[in-house]
Each structure stands twice: as C-alpha cells, then as structure tokens.
Amino acid sequence: MNFPVDVGLVQIGLILLLLVGVALIVSGLLMARRAGWRALVARGGSGLVLLLVAAVLLWVATLLQTYLGLTGEIKAAHVVAKQVAGQEHQLDVDLILYGDDRHAEQRATYRVEGDMWMLQAGIVELEPWVNALGFHSGYQISRLYGQRLDGVATTQHHIFLNGGDQDFFADMREGRWWTQPFVRSAYGNAVIAVPGEYDVYVSRDAIKTRTVGG
C-alpha cells in the first residue's frame, strides 16, 4: 500500500517561524529574571507579535493544505488499450504502473478478454484532517481485467498486479482497518474504459482516468 506524503515547504517554514516566536518568548522570560521586565517587554513582546503572525499564517497555510489534500491526485498509471485485429472481444493493454521511493516503475503488456478494460485498486481513505497534514490516502493498483459490451461474462481470470489484493481484503473482512484512528474507510474501487490511451489517477477516495490529450 502506497501512502504518498506532500508537506509543503511554505508550511514547514511557517512552523519554523512559530518555533522561533516561542523561543523568543522563553528567552525573554529568562532574561527578565536577570535584567528585569524591560527585557521581557523588549524581547518577549516581539516574540508575542511574531508568534501571533506565525499562528495566523500557519492557519491560512493549513486551510490551503486541507484544500490541496482533499483535491490532490496522484498519477498512478498509464494505459494504452487496443483491440486485437481479427479477434472479437480481445484487447492488448500496455500498462505502466508508476513507481515511488519504495517501488520501481513497472511496464508490461497484457492480453485481456473483453471490449473494455478495468483497472482496480484498494483504497484506504484517510480522515480529512490527516489529508490536511500532507498525507495522501493510501492506494494499491491490484487487478486488471476485461468486460464485454454485450453483458456476456468473460471467462478469463483477473490479472493480479503488485502481488494482488488478497491481504487487503482479508484485513478489511477482519475489521483491521476500522481500528485505525486515522482511517475513514477502506474499499476496492475500479475504473472502466474503452480502448484508447489514458492516464490513471488516484484521488483521496477513488481511482479515475482521463484520455491523454483530452
């Protein structure tokens, strides 16, 4: 399961500014014990002003980070699906699963039965306040399979990706995800599309796709 982290440099800078303000106040209090209350007003007062400014700016940055956390998307995959010439209900799917710091990029081509391709992922949706801290909801793309336009069931088994999702659904069945205080929900989610070229994204609560150039 991948849990991307995106903590902005601006937010880090504001937190450092907040710490500087606290340090000035503490320094002023220590100096006041030795040099009197004038030192507290001179140094601690500036610290209070800095602390107030930093707190307001940090609040604004947190609101912005909340918006970015709730609307941000991760580009997770690229798909090029083509009908196999001369064969009904058969697709060749070129799939790229983008990597991260812990996982290498994966490229492969699969033969899929159907007129549409489906890419499924396990989603661990985090609470909004966790997203606001810069943590993206967890996801793992786990299955590729096809679907026929005429509604006839395909006979091909699902293609497991990234080791499959058996452990994910076993954890969900046993209620392990629900015991985590940072997790809002955990479930499987899929995107379905006709042949073409697509980029696949994962938001905080779903997998979705967009045509390249569209």
DRENDRENMAR-688623 format. One record per residue: x, y, z of N, C-alpha, C in turn; residue in three letters. Coordinates in steps of 0.1 Angstrom, whole numbers, padded with zeros to 4 digits, always signed. Example, Ala and Ser with C-alpha at 12.3 -4.5 7.8 and 13.67 -1.06 7.14 Angstrom:
BEGIN
+0132-0057+0078+0123-0045+0078+0132-0033+0078ala +0128-0022+0071+0137-0011+0071+0129+0000+0079ser 
//
This chain:
BEGIN
+0008-0012+0000+0000+0000+0000+0009+0012+0000met +0006+0022-0009+0013+0034-0010+0006+0046-0004asn +0013+0053+0006+0007+0065+0012+0016+0077+0009phe +0014+0083-0002+0022+0095-0006+0021+0106+0005pro +0032+0113+0007+0033+0124+0016+0036+0137+0009val +0029+0148+0011+0032+0160+0004+0030+0172+0014asp +0041+0174+0022+0041+0185+0031+0048+0197+0024val +0041+0208+0023+0047+0220+0015+0058+0227+0023gly +0067+0232+0015+0079+0240+0021+0074+0252+0028leu +0063+0258+0023+0057+0270+0030+0052+0266+0044val +0046+0255+0045+0040+0251+0058+0052+0248+0067gln +0062+0241+0062+0074+0239+0071+0080+0252+0076ile +0081+0261+0067+0087+0274+0070+0079+0281+0081gly +0066+0281+0080+0057+0287+0090+0058+0280+0103leu +0060+0267+0103+0061+0260+0116+0074+0264+0123ile +0085+0266+0115+0098+0270+0120+0097+0285+0125leu +0089+0293+0118+0086+0307+0123+0079+0306+0136leu +0070+0297+0138+0062+0296+0150+0071+0292+0162leu +0081+0283+0159+0090+0278+0169+0100+0290+0173leu +0103+0298+0163+0112+0310+0167+0105+0319+0176val +0092+0321+0173+0084+0330+0182+0083+0325+0196gly +0081+0312+0198+0081+0306+0211+0095+0307+0218val +0105+0305+0210+0119+0306+0216+0122+0320+0220ala +0117+0331+0213+0119+0344+0217+0111+0347+0230leu +0099+0342+0232+0092+0344+0244+0099+0338+0256ile +0103+0325+0254+0110+0319+0265+0123+0326+0268val +0130+0330+0258+0143+0338+0260+0140+0351+0268ser +0129+0357+0264+0126+0370+0272+0122+0367+0286gly +0115+0356+0289+0112+0353+0303+0125+0350+0311leu +0134+0343+0305+0147+0340+0312+0155+0353+0314leu +0155+0361+0304+0163+0374+0306+0156+0383+0316met +0143+0383+0317+0136+0391+0327+0140+0388+0341ala +0143+0375+0344+0147+0371+0357+0160+0377+0361arg +0168+0380+0351+0181+0386+0354+0182+0401+0352arg +0175+0406+0341+0177+0420+0338+0164+0428+0340ala +0153+0422+0345+0141+0430+0348+0131+0428+0336gly +0119+0434+0339+0108+0433+0330+0109+0441+0317trp +0118+0450+0317+0120+0458+0304+0126+0448+0293arg +0134+0439+0297+0139+0430+0288+0128+0421+0282ala +0119+0417+0291+0107+0409+0287+0099+0416+0277leu +0096+0429+0280+0088+0437+0270+0095+0439+0257val +0108+0441+0258+0116+0444+0246+0118+0431+0237ala +0121+0420+0244+0124+0408+0236+0111+0399+0236arg +0105+0397+0247+0093+0388+0247+0082+0394+0240gly +0080+0407+0239+0069+0414+0232+0071+0411+0217gly +0083+0412+0212+0085+0409+0198+0082+0395+0195ser +0085+0386+0205+0082+0372+0203+0067+0369+0203gly +0059+0377+0211+0045+0375+0210+0039+0379+0197leu +0044+0391+0192+0040+0395+0179+0043+0385+0168val +0055+0380+0168+0060+0370+0158+0051+0357+0160leu +0048+0354+0172+0040+0342+0175+0026+0343+0169leu +0020+0355+0171+0007+0358+0166+0007+0357+0150leu +0016+0364+0144+0017+0364+0130+0019+0350+0124val +0028+0343+0131+0031+0329+0126+0019+0320+0127ala +0011+0322+0138-0001+0314+0141-0011+0316+0130ala -0013+0329+0126-0023+0333+0116-0019+0328+0103val -0006+0329+0099-0001+0324+0086-0002+0309+0086leu +0001+0303+0097+0000+0288+0097-0014+0283+0095leu -0024+0291+0101-0038+0287+0100-0042+0288+0085trp -0038+0299+0078-0041+0301+0064-0034+0290+0056val -0021+0287+0059-0014+0276+0052-0021+0263+0054ala -0026+0260+0066-0033+0248+0069-0046+0246+0061thr -0054+0257+0059-0066+0257+0051-0062+0254+0037leu -0051+0260+0032-0047+0257+0018-0043+0243+0017leu -0035+0238+0027-0031+0224+0026-0043+0214+0027gln -0053+0218+0035-0065+0210+0035-0072+0209+0022thr -0073+0220+0015-0079+0220+0001-0071+0212-0008tyr -0057+0213-0008-0049+0205-0016-0050+0190-0013leu -0051+0188+0000-0051+0174+0004-0064+0167+0000gly -0075+0175+0000-0088+0169-0004-0090+0169-0019leu -0083+0177-0027-0085+0177-0041-0073+0172-0049thr -0062+0169-0042-0050+0164-0049-0051+0150-0055gly -0044+0148-0065-0044+0135-0072-0030+0130-0074glu -0028+0117-0074-0016+0111-0077-0017+0104-0091ile -0007+0107-0100-0007+0100-0113-0001+0086-0111lys -0010+0076-0112-0006+0062-0107-0002+0053-0119ala -0008+0055-0131-0006+0046-0142-0009+0052-0155ala -0004+0045-0166-0007+0049-0179-0011+0037-0187his -0022+0038-0195-0028+0027-0202-0030+0030-0216val -0025+0021-0225-0028+0021-0239-0035+0008-0243val -0048+0008-0246-0056-0004-0249-0060-0004-0263ala -0057-0015-0270-0061-0016-0284-0068-0030-0287lys -0078-0029-0296-0084-0041-0300-0075-0050-0308gln -0075-0063-0306-0067-0072-0313-0073-0075-0327val -0065-0072-0337-0070-0073-0351-0075-0087-0354ala -0087-0088-0359-0093-0101-0363-0098-0110-0352gly -0098-0105-0340-0103-0113-0328-0114-0105-0320gln -0125-0110-0319-0136-0104-0311-0133-0104-0296glu -0137-0094-0290-0136-0093-0275-0122-0096-0270his -0112-0091-0276-0098-0092-0272-0091-0079-0272gln -0084-0075-0262-0077-0063-0261-0062-0066-0257leu -0053-0058-0263-0039-0058-0258-0038-0045-0250asp -0034-0046-0238-0033-0035-0228-0018-0033-0224val -0013-0022-0229+0001-0017-0224-0001-0009-0211asp +0005-0014-0201+0002-0008-0188+0016-0004-0181leu +0016+0009-0177+0027+0014-0169+0022+0017-0155ile +0028+0011-0145+0025+0015-0131+0036+0023-0126leu +0034+0036-0123+0044+0045-0119+0049+0041-0105tyr +0062+0043-0103+0068+0039-0090+0069+0051-0081gly +0075+0048-0069+0077+0059-0059+0091+0056-0052asp +0092+0061-0040+0105+0059-0033+0107+0045-0030asp +0097+0037-0028+0098+0023-0024+0095+0013-0035arg +0089+0017-0046+0086+0008-0056+0091+0013-0070his +0096+0003-0078+0101+0006-0091+0090+0007-0101ala +0092+0015-0111+0082+0016-0122+0080+0002-0129glu +0068-0002-0132+0065-0015-0139+0059-0012-0152gln +0064-0019-0163+0058-0019-0176+0056-0033-0181arg +0044-0035-0187+0041-0048-0192+0029-0047-0202ala +0027-0057-0210+0016-0058-0220+0008-0070-0216thr -0005-0069-0216-0014-0080-0212-0025-0082-0223tyr -0028-0095-0225-0040-0098-0234-0052-0099-0224arg -0062-0091-0227-0074-0090-0218-0086-0094-0226val -0095-0103-0221-0107-0106-0228-0118-0096-0225glu -0124-0090-0235-0135-0081-0233-0134-0069-0243gly -0143-0060-0243-0144-0048-0252-0140-0036-0244asp -0139-0037-0231-0135-0026-0222-0125-0032-0212met -0116-0023-0208-0106-0027-0197-0110-0021-0184trp -0106-0028-0173-0109-0024-0160-0097-0025-0151met -0094-0014-0144-0082-0014-0135-0088-0011-0121leu -0084-0020-0112-0090-0020-0098-0079-0017-0088gln -0082-0009-0078-0073-0005-0067-0079-0007-0054ala -0071-0010-0044-0075-0009-0030-0073+0005-0025gly -0083+0011-0019-0082+0025-0014-0083+0025+0001ile -0074+0031+0008-0076+0034+0022-0078+0049+0024val -0090+0053+0026-0093+0067+0027-0090+0072+0041glu -0082+0083+0041-0078+0088+0054-0089+0099+0058leu -0089+0102+0071-0097+0113+0076-0092+0126+0070glu -0101+0136+0067-0098+0149+0061-0086+0156+0069pro -0086+0155+0082-0076+0163+0089-0062+0156+0087trp -0062+0143+0084-0049+0137+0081-0044+0141+0067val -0054+0142+0057-0050+0148+0044-0045+0162+0046asn -0050+0170+0055-0046+0183+0057-0031+0184+0061ala -0026+0174+0068-0013+0173+0072-0003+0170+0061leu -0008+0167+0049+0000+0164+0038+0001+0149+0034gly -0007+0141+0041-0007+0126+0038-0019+0123+0028phe -0015+0117+0016-0025+0113+0007-0031+0099+0011his -0043+0097+0008-0049+0084+0011-0041+0073+0004ser -0041+0061+0011-0033+0050+0006-0040+0043-0006gly -0032+0037-0015-0038+0030-0026-0028+0020-0031tyr -0033+0010-0038-0025+0000-0044-0033-0006-0056gln -0028-0004-0068-0035-0009-0080-0032-0024-0080ile -0043-0032-0081-0041-0046-0078-0047-0056-0088ser -0056-0051-0097-0062-0061-0107-0064-0054-0120arg -0063-0062-0131-0066-0058-0144-0075-0069-0150leu -0086-0065-0156-0095-0075-0162-0104-0068-0173tyr -0112-0076-0180-0120-0070-0191-0135-0072-0188gly -0142-0065-0197-0157-0066-0196-0162-0065-0210gln -0172-0072-0213-0178-0072-0227-0190-0062-0227arg -0191-0055-0239-0202-0046-0240-0216-0053-0241leu -0216-0065-0245-0229-0072-0247-0234-0078-0234asp -0226-0077-0223-0230-0082-0210-0227-0096-0207gly -0222-0103-0217-0218-0117-0215-0206-0118-0206val -0206-0126-0196-0195-0127-0187-0182-0133-0194ala -0171-0127-0190-0158-0132-0196-0154-0144-0188thr -0145-0152-0195-0140-0164-0189-0126-0163-0184thr -0120-0152-0186-0106-0150-0182-0105-0147-0167gln -0095-0152-0161-0093-0149-0147-0087-0135-0146his -0089-0128-0135-0083-0115-0133-0068-0116-0132his -0062-0105-0137-0047-0104-0137-0043-0097-0125ile -0036-0103-0116-0031-0096-0103-0019-0088-0106phe -0019-0076-0100-0008-0066-0101-0003-0063-0087leu +0010-0060-0086+0016-0057-0073+0013-0067-0062asn +0013-0080-0066+0011-0090-0056-0004-0093-0053gly -0013-0086-0059-0027-0089-0057-0032-0081-0044gly -0045-0084-0041-0051-0077-0030-0058-0086-0020asp -0054-0099-0020-0060-0108-0010-0058-0104+0004gln -0046-0099+0008-0043-0095+0021-0051-0083+0025asp -0052-0073+0015-0060-0061+0018-0074-0064+0021phe -0081-0073+0014-0095-0076+0016-0096-0085+0029phe -0086-0093+0032-0086-0101+0044-0086-0092+0056ala -0077-0081+0056-0077-0072+0066-0090-0064+0068asp -0097-0061+0056-0109-0054+0057-0120-0063+0062met -0120-0076+0059-0130-0085+0064-0129-0087+0079arg -0117-0087+0084-0115-0089+0098-0116-0076+0106glu -0119-0065+0099-0121-0052+0106-0108-0045+0110gly -0097-0049+0105-0084-0042+0110-0083-0028+0106arg -0088-0024+0094-0087-0010+0090-0095-0001+0099trp -0107-0007+0104-0116+0002+0111-0111+0005+0125trp -0100-0002+0130-0095+0001+0143-0084+0012+0142thr -0081+0017+0131-0071+0028+0129-0078+0041+0131gln -0073+0050+0140-0080+0063+0142-0078+0073+0130pro -0068+0070+0121-0066+0080+0110-0074+0076+0098phe -0080+0064+0098-0086+0058+0086-0101+0061+0086val -0107+0066+0075-0121+0069+0074-0128+0057+0068arg -0122+0050+0058-0128+0039+0051-0118+0032+0043ser -0121+0019+0040-0112+0011+0032-0121+0002+0023ala -0117+0002+0010-0126-0005+0000-0119-0007-0013tyr -0124-0015-0022-0119-0016-0036-0127-0007-0045gly -0120-0002-0055-0126+0008-0064-0120+0005-0078asn -0128+0007-0089-0123+0003-0102-0127+0014-0112ala -0119+0015-0123-0122+0024-0134-0124+0015-0146val -0134+0019-0155-0137+0011-0167-0136+0021-0179ile -0130+0016-0190-0129+0025-0201-0128+0016-0214ala -0131+0022-0225-0130+0016-0238-0115+0017-0243val -0112+0011-0254-0098+0012-0259-0094+0026-0262pro -0081+0029-0260-0076+0043-0261-0064+0044-0253gly -0059+0057-0252-0047+0060-0243-0052+0068-0232glu -0048+0065-0220-0053+0071-0208-0042+0073-0197tyr -0043+0083-0189-0036+0084-0177-0046+0081-0165asp -0041+0074-0156-0049+0069-0144-0044+0076-0132val -0054+0082-0125-0051+0090-0113-0058+0084-0101tyr -0052+0086-0089-0059+0082-0076-0061+0095-0068val -0073+0098-0064-0076+0109-0056-0077+0104-0041ser -0082+0112-0032-0082+0108-0018-0092+0096-0016arg -0102+0094-0026-0112+0084-0023-0116+0076-0035asp -0108+0077-0047-0112+0069-0058-0101+0068-0069ala -0102+0059-0078-0093+0058-0089-0101+0063-0101ile -0095+0070-0110-0102+0077-0121-0092+0077-0133lys -0097+0080-0145-0089+0080-0157-0093+0092-0166thr -0083+0097-0174-0085+0107-0183-0078+0104-0196arg -0085+0106-0207-0078+0104-0220-0066+0113-0222thr -0056+0108-0228-0044+0116-0230-0047+0126-0241val -0044+0139-0238-0047+0149-0247-0062+0154-0246gly -0070+0148-0237-0084+0152-0236-0086+0161-0225gly 
//
